[in-house]
Amino acid sequence: MKIEEGYMPFHGYKTYYRIVGEKTPGKAPLLLIHGGPGSSHNYFELMDDYAETGRQLIMYDQVGCGKSSLPEDESLYVRETWREELVALREYLHLDEIHMLGQSWGGMLEMYYLTTLDPKGIKSVMIDGSPSSIKLWIKEQHRLISYLSYEDRTAIAEAERTGDFTSPKYLAANDRYMERYCWDDPTPESPEPLRRPTNGKRASLIAEGPNEFTENGTISDFEVTDDLHKIHVPVLVTNGTDDLCTPLIAKTVYDHIPGAKWHLFANSRHLALLDQHDEFISVLDQWLNAND
């Protein structure tokens, strides 16, 4: 299977991209947008085999992450930069007609892109585990924390009260919270792409904050719920029952996009691609084929 890697020049920096497979008539390519901010394309490599169906996959590392440039200038770590990068990538790779799949922050970027620019050539969009409102996200994270042990709840509350997110008790509690609702820390048995570094800790801290429930970075005021009615392309909203993106968060997105569909993965956390890989690929394949 053909794999092409390269770099796009972007404001004096460079954006890494990876293309799997070749274009097939009647099957628009699928552009994959990773989460974070601060993650990378790595986990999308778990989809490489899907390109054998004739669906070309395009993945990339947002600037500040992965194999892309890691700028020192903190003012670049804002939603406007990543939206502009997405526009530039489509132009650079001549992605005139595409499907899009954004996971977590990637879905937020899709919503921001679609509601502010009304781009052309988008055949369908999959919004996977993404909030339209950070306020609702924070509220739901604290509800999820309430299901943790007393010791973990106490450690997290103390960290939030003091602003000290370095204590061993907090770090252990946050690890357990992430394992329960996001995904496990990689082990030697984990798929190789998940063991690779994302190089995005700095981007995550600047844009999001120290964790998933203390959002005080540059995207902490993200709120597009009331603009979702502007999206007029086919949209599939997905999330897991045990997801950081709770059913309430997903339903809020679904409710506000005209004609949207929604699929709930019954046994998944924040990455159904990992937790329920076969079902995820099946749902995705049916969705894309229906909207080619």
C-alpha positions, 0 to 999 in steps of 0.5 A: 500500500502506497504511503506518502509523507511530506511537509507543507510550508506554513508561516515559516514553519512546517506541517507534517502530512501522511497520505495512505493509499491512492485516490479512487474514482467515486471515493473522496479522500478522508481527511483525519484531524487529530485531537488535543490540542497537543496530540498527533496523527499517530493513533490514526495509523490504526486505520491504515488497513482501511485504505485497502478499500480504495479510500485514500486517507490523509492525516497530519500533525497540527503545528506544535505537535508530532513531526510538525514544527514546535514553535516557541511563540505561544501566540501561535497556539490558538484556534485561528492558527490551526484553522488557517493550517487546515485551509492551507493543507487543503489547498496544498494537497488539492483536497477539493472534495473530501470527507472529514473526521475529527476526533476530540479537539479535531472535531471542535476544529471541524465545527469552528472551520465549518461555522466560520468559513462555510468551506466548499467541497466537504462531502461529509463530516464525522465529529468524534467525541467533541464538545461544542461548548467548553463550559459544558465539557468542564461541567461534565468532567466534574460529574465524571470525577464524582464517580472516582474514589473518595481519595481521587476526588479529594486529590483532584479537588485539592489540586484545583483549589491550590493550582498545584498539579504536581503532587503524586496523589493528584497525578495518580488520580488523574491517571486513573480518571484518564484510564477510565474515560480516555485511554490507557497509558501505553505499555509494551503491548500497545499498538506501536503508533500509540507508544510513539511520543506526540511532542504536544505537551506544550501545545496542550498546556497553552491551548487547553490547560493542565488537564481535561477539567481545568480548562484555562488555555487559549481554547477555554472560551470555545463555544460554537453551539449556537452557530452549529445551525450554519453547518449544512453538510452531512454530519455524523456525531459519535462518542462512547458510553464511557467517554470524556465526551459524555452522551450529553455533550454529544447530544448537544452537538447532534441537536444543533446541527440540521439533519445530523446523525448520531452513533453511540459506541456502547463499550468505548471510552474517548477513542472508539477507534481503539476500544471498538476498532471493528465497529468504528471502521464499519460505522465509518465505512457505511457513513462515507459510502452513503455520502460519496 
